[in-house]
Amino acid sequence: MRQALARVIDPEIRRPITELDMVPRVRAQGDRVDIDLRLTIVGCPAASAIERDVRAAASGVDGVGEVAVDVGVMDAATRDALIARLRGDRPTGHPFTADSLTRIIAVTSGKGGVGKSTLTANLAVALAGRGLRVGLIDADVFGFSIPGLLGIADAKPTQVGGLIMPPRAHGVAVISIGMFVDARTAVSWRGPMLHRTVQQFLTDVHFGDLDVLLLDMPPGTGDVAISAGQLLPHAEVLVVTTPQQAAADVAERSGLVARQTGQTVIGVVENMAGLAQPDGSVLELFGSGGGAETAARLEVPLLAQIPLSIALREGGDAGEPIVLRPGDAAGDAITRLAGELAARGRGLAGRKLGLSPR
Ligand SMILES: Nc1ncnc2c1ncn2[C@@H]1O[C@H](COP(=O)(O)OP(=O)(O)OP(=O)(O)O)[C@@H](O)[C@H]1O
C-alpha cells in the first residue's frame, strides 16, 4: 500500500506524498483500507486532486475493496519540519549557487518594448517542451507581464509556512511580483526593496530541482540588474535588441553592466526582425543590423533573429505561447534557439570543476 501511495505526487511540491509526511497512518482490515491524509495547509488548492489520486492508487492495490480517506491538515511541528527539509540545509541564502546543477539564464535588454518578456516566456515553454525542468522568475518588477503571457494572469501562489509554491504554466514553474500585487497597482519600490524581491524569489520559492532557471530582467541597467548580478554572478545573459541601429547602444550597455557583475553574456537575440510579405519581399519595419552590431560590440554570437509575427503577438495576448503551435517563423526561431541553448549546455562560468591536483 505504501508503495502505491508513494506514486501519488503533490502537484505543487512535486514530491511523493509519502516523502512529505502527508500519510501518517494507513490501516487495512479485510478488504477495507483507512488512510489518514494530512495536507500541508488549510484550504490547500490541490486537496481534491491529491485525495482523488490517493483513492485511485489505493483502489489499484490487489485485494482492496473499500477505501476511506480521512482528510486533515498536518500539525505545525510536522509542517515546520517539512519546510526545513524542503529548504535543505541552507537556513539563509538561495540554492542557485555557482556549483548547483541549475543553469541560470538572465534575459535582458537595453530598453523596454523590444519583446524581451515575450521571448523569455516562449523560450521557457520551448525548453520545458524538450523535457527540461524549467523555472521562470519575472524579475521585471515594474512591468511584470509573464503571468499574462503564459495564461496565468490570475494565479496566486500557495504559501506553506514561509515557502512559496510557484504556479505552473505550460510545464514551467513561474513566479512574478504580479502574483502578489493587484494588477492595477503600480509598483514603485526603491532599490533595497527590489533587491529583497529578487532575493526572496530565489530563496523562498520552492522550485525544486531545476535544469534551467530563466530570469526576465527589467529593461535597462537599474537596481534589479545590479541585485541579480550580485546574487547570481555566475548567470549567463542573453541580450535582446531590435534591428534598429540606435538600439545597439543601449543593448550593449545592458550587456556591459551584466559583465561588470561577473555574469557571462552568451549571445544576442535580435527580435522584431524583417516580416516576410505574401509577395516574398521582407518588410524591415525596424531597419536591420542592430542584432549583428550589438553582438559585434559585445564580441558574442548573434544567436537568433526572431521576425515580426502577428501570431507571436496574438499568442502573447491570449496566454498561449506561439512555440506550442509550430509553423510560425518567429515561434520556430525561438524553438531553434531553445534547442541550441540546450545543446550548448551550461558554460563553466563560476563553476567548481572538481579537479584535484595529483
Ligand atoms: N517578434 C514580434 N512580432 C510582433 N510583435 C512582437 C514581437 N515580439 C514582441 N512583440 C510585441 O511587442 C510588445 C512588447 O513585447 P514585450 O512586452 O515582450 O517587450 P519587453 O521588451 O518585455 O518590454 P518591457 O521590458 O517594457 O516589459 C508586445 O505587445 C508583444 O506582443
The ligand as an SDF file (V2000), in Angstrom:
LIG
                    3D

 31 33  0  0  0  0  0  0  0  0999 V2000
    8.5240   39.3640  -32.9340 N   0  0  0  0  0  0  0  0  0  0  0  0
    7.4510   40.0710  -32.6160 C   0  0  0  0  0  0  0  0  0  0  0  0
    6.4960   40.3500  -33.5520 N   0  0  0  0  0  0  0  0  0  0  0  0
    5.4020   41.0660  -33.2390 C   0  0  0  0  0  0  0  0  0  0  0  0
    5.1380   41.5740  -32.0250 N   0  0  0  0  0  0  0  0  0  0  0  0
    6.0450   41.3380  -31.0680 C   0  0  0  0  0  0  0  0  0  0  0  0
    7.2290   40.5630  -31.3000 C   0  0  0  0  0  0  0  0  0  0  0  0
    7.9130   40.4830  -30.1190 N   0  0  0  0  0  0  0  0  0  0  0  0
    7.1930   41.1520  -29.2110 C   0  0  0  0  0  0  0  0  0  0  0  0
    6.0690   41.6770  -29.7640 N   0  0  0  0  0  0  0  0  0  0  0  0
    5.0560   42.5150  -29.1070 C   0  0  0  0  0  0  0  0  0  0  0  0
    5.7060   43.6960  -28.6690 O   0  0  0  0  0  0  0  0  0  0  0  0
    5.1730   44.1440  -27.4270 C   0  0  0  0  0  0  0  0  0  0  0  0
    6.2940   44.2880  -26.4070 C   0  0  0  0  0  0  0  0  0  0  0  0
    6.7750   42.9910  -26.0740 O   0  0  0  0  0  0  0  0  0  0  0  0
    7.2510   42.6060  -24.6110 P   0  0  0  0  0  0  0  0  0  0  0  0
    6.2880   43.0770  -23.6010 O   0  0  0  0  0  0  0  0  0  0  0  0
    7.6360   41.2010  -24.6410 O   0  0  0  0  0  0  0  0  0  0  0  0
    8.5410   43.5330  -24.5430 O   0  0  0  0  0  0  0  0  0  0  0  0
    9.5540   43.7660  -23.3740 P   0  0  0  0  0  0  0  0  0  0  0  0
   10.8470   44.0360  -24.0150 O   0  0  0  0  0  0  0  0  0  0  0  0
    9.4860   42.6840  -22.4000 O   0  0  0  0  0  0  0  0  0  0  0  0
    9.0000   45.0690  -22.7430 O   0  0  0  0  0  0  0  0  0  0  0  0
    9.1650   45.5540  -21.2190 P   0  0  0  0  0  0  0  0  0  0  0  0
   10.5220   45.1530  -20.7990 O   0  0  0  0  0  0  0  0  0  0  0  0
    8.9540   47.0280  -21.3440 O   0  0  0  0  0  0  0  0  0  0  0  0
    8.1090   44.8370  -20.4540 O   0  0  0  0  0  0  0  0  0  0  0  0
    4.1150   43.1440  -27.0370 C   0  0  0  0  0  0  0  0  0  0  0  0
    2.8680   43.6210  -27.4250 O   0  0  0  0  0  0  0  0  0  0  0  0
    4.4700   41.8930  -27.8600 C   0  0  0  0  0  0  0  0  0  0  0  0
    3.3180   41.1110  -28.1600 O   0  0  0  0  0  0  0  0  0  0  0  0
  1  2  1  0
  2  3  1  0
  2  7  2  0
  3  4  2  0
  4  5  1  0
  5  6  2  0
  6  7  1  0
  6 10  1  0
  7  8  1  0
  8  9  2  0
  9 10  1  0
 10 11  1  0
 11 12  1  0
 11 30  1  0
 12 13  1  0
 13 14  1  0
 13 28  1  0
 14 15  1  0
 15 16  1  0
 16 17  2  0
 16 18  1  0
 16 19  1  0
 19 20  1  0
 20 21  2  0
 20 22  1  0
 20 23  1  0
 23 24  1  0
 24 25  2  0
 24 26  1  0
 24 27  1  0
 28 29  1  0
 28 30  1  0
 30 31  1  0
M  END
$$$$
